[in-house]
């Protein structure tokens, strides 16, 4: 999901604090200058603890969104208003779930405010979120709802798996295989294709993208 100009930083969401999200944030910051500036929308103390756990020394800084890009070369910038989390590796704690959801919402809000250029999502643990009543089956649907809420209109969210020569978009996502036949309608296939064709042109710079529909027939 993108919005502001290229000079604004990316935002990297918290993800599941007990998972690999903090490790990803640390490794990504260490990979500069191969990665663009980003703001970690999560607890700075979590990063400090995880860095110590994996034996890495890494500078961190609590920053406002507008200061993230300037801070990035010298420290991993973390959103100053991000709530604290427990984040013990491998020990899922549902008390952290609200912070996980808030991080995704905050990332999209920064796009809406023109303070970030795109959201990069760390992995979430869906069972932990479902335990507190999170009504969405995954990132895709939640991001679609946030787009509707903040930007207006009715978005059709799609999930794309991208490789240099091929982009794959599943028409149905996050549902049991047994429910696919009922969900897979002509209207859904057409709307998904329209979204993919539009974004291949506007976001990937493909002047005349070619789309193919793949599936299997039951015998």
C-alpha positions in Angstrom: 0.0 0.0 0.0 1.6 3.3 -1.1 0.6 6.9 -0.8 3.2 9.7 -0.3 6.2 10.6 -2.4 9.5 8.6 -2.5 11.3 10.8 0.0 9.1 9.6 2.8 10.3 6.5 4.7 8.7 3.1 4.6 7.0 1.9 7.8 7.7 -1.6 9.1 5.0 -3.0 11.4 5.6 -4.7 14.7 4.3 -8.2 13.6 4.1 -10.8 16.3 6.5 -9.7 19.1 7.4 -13.2 20.1 8.2 -14.1 16.5 10.8 -13.0 14.0 9.6 -9.5 13.4 12.2 -7.8 15.6 15.0 -9.9 14.0 13.8 -8.8 10.6 13.8 -5.2 11.6 17.4 -5.5 13.0 18.7 -7.4 9.9 17.0 -4.9 7.5 18.5 -1.9 9.3 22.0 -3.6 9.1 21.5 -4.1 5.4 21.7 -0.4 4.5 22.4 1.2 2.1 20.7 -1.7 0.2 17.4 -0.9 1.9 15.6 2.5 1.9 15.0 4.3 5.2 12.2 2.9 7.3 10.4 3.5 10.6 9.8 0.5 12.9 6.2 1.0 14.2 6.9 -0.9 17.4 8.5 -0.9 20.8 12.1 0.3 20.9 12.8 -1.8 24.0 11.7 -4.9 22.2 14.4 -4.2 19.6 17.0 -3.6 22.3 16.1 -6.9 24.1 16.0 -8.9 20.9 19.4 -7.5 19.7 20.9 -8.6 23.0 19.3 -12.0 22.7 20.8 -12.7 19.3 24.1 -11.1 20.2 23.9 -8.0 18.1 24.9 -4.4 19.0 22.5 -2.0 17.3 21.8 1.7 18.0 18.1 2.6 18.3 16.2 5.9 18.6 12.7 6.9 19.5 11.5 9.3 16.8 8.5 11.1 15.4 7.6 10.0 11.9 9.0 13.1 10.3 12.4 12.4 11.9 12.7 8.8 10.8 14.6 9.3 7.5 17.2 11.6 9.1 17.8 9.2 12.0 18.0 6.1 9.9 21.7 6.2 8.9 22.8 6.4 12.5 20.1 4.3 14.4 17.1 2.1 13.9 14.3 4.5 14.2 11.3 3.3 16.3 8.0 5.2 16.6 8.1 7.1 19.8 4.4 6.5 20.6 4.5 2.7 20.1 3.3 0.8 23.2 5.5 -1.6 25.2 5.2 -5.3 24.5 6.5 -8.4 26.3 7.7 -10.2 23.2 9.5 -13.2 24.7 10.8 -15.2 21.7 8.6 -18.3 21.1 6.1 -17.5 23.8 2.9 -16.1 22.3 1.2 -13.7 24.7 -2.3 -12.4 23.8 -1.7 -9.3 25.9 0.5 -8.1 23.0 -2.2 -8.6 20.4 -3.6 -5.1 20.7 -0.2 -3.6 20.0 0.2 -5.8 16.9 -3.1 -4.5 15.6 -2.4 -0.9 16.6 0.9 -1.1 14.7 -0.7 -2.0 11.4 -3.4 0.7 11.9 -0.7 3.3 12.7 1.3 2.3 9.6 -1.7 2.9 7.3 -2.5 6.1 9.1 1.0 7.4 8.4 0.4 6.7 4.7 -2.9 8.6 4.9 -1.1 11.5 6.5 1.6 11.6 3.9 4.3 10.8 6.4 5.3 7.4 4.9 5.6 6.0 1.4 4.6 2.3 1.9 3.7 -0.2 4.6 5.9 -3.3 5.0 4.2 -5.9 7.3 6.1 -8.2 9.6 4.5 -11.7 10.1 1.6 -11.9 12.5 0.3 -14.8 14.6 -3.3 -15.0 13.7 -4.4 -17.3 16.5 -3.3 -14.7 19.1 -5.2 -12.0 17.3 -8.3 -14.1 16.9 -8.2 -14.8 20.6 -9.0 -11.2 21.4 -11.8 -10.9 18.7 -9.8 -9.7 15.7 -12.4 -10.0 13.0 -10.1 -10.4 10.0 -8.5 -13.7 8.7 -5.3 -11.9 7.7 -3.4 -8.8 6.7 -5.0 -8.6 3.3 -8.5 -8.1 4.6 -7.5 -5.8 7.4 -5.5 -3.6 5.1 -8.5 -3.5 2.7 -10.8 -2.4 5.6 -8.3 0.3 6.7 -8.2 1.6 3.1 -11.9 1.9 3.0 -12.0 3.6 6.4 -9.2 6.1 5.8 -9.2 6.7 2.1 -12.9 6.2 1.3 -14.5 4.1 -1.4 -14.7 0.3 -1.4 -11.4 -1.4 -2.0 -11.0 -4.9 -3.4 -7.8 -6.1 -1.6 -5.7 -8.7 -3.4 -2.5 -10.5 -2.4 0.3 -10.7 -4.9 3.3 -13.0 -4.9 5.9 -11.3 -7.1 9.0 -12.7 -8.9 11.0 -11.0 -11.6 9.2 -12.7 -14.5 5.8 -13.6 -12.9 3.3 -12.1 -10.5 0.7 -14.5 -9.0 -2.5 -13.3 -7.4 -4.8 -15.8 -5.7 -8.5 -15.0 -6.3 -9.5 -16.3 -2.9 -7.4 -16.0 0.3 -7.5 -17.1 3.9 -10.4 -19.5 3.6 -10.6 -23.3 3.9 -10.3 -25.1 0.6 -13.8 -26.6 1.0 -15.2 -23.0 0.9 -13.4 -22.0 -2.4 -16.1 -23.3 -4.9 -18.8 -21.2 -3.3 -16.6 -18.1 -3.0 -15.2 -18.3 -6.5 -17.6 -16.3 -8.6 -17.3 -14.8 -12.0 -17.7 -11.4 -10.5 -14.8 -12.0 -8.1 -12.6 -13.3 -10.8 -13.3 -10.2 -13.0 -12.9 -7.7 -10.2 -9.6 -9.3 -9.1 -8.3 -9.2 -12.7 -9.2 -5.6 -13.1 -7.3 -4.7 -9.9 -4.3 -6.6 -11.0 -4.3 -5.2 -14.5 -4.6 -1.6 -13.2 -1.8 -1.9 -10.7 0.5 -3.7 -13.0 0.3 -0.6 -15.2 0.3 2.1 -12.5 2.6 0.5 -9.9 4.8 -1.9 -11.8 5.1 0.2 -15.0 4.0 -2.6 -17.4 2.3 -0.8 -20.3 0.4 -3.9 -21.6 0.3 -6.6 -18.9 -0.8 -10.1 -19.9 -3.1 -11.9 -17.5 -3.8 -15.6 -17.4 -6.3 -17.5 -15.2 -5.2 -20.8 -13.8 -7.3 -23.4 -12.1 -8.2 -27.1 -12.0 -11.4 -28.9 -13.0 -12.8 -31.6 -10.8 -13.3 -34.8 -12.8 
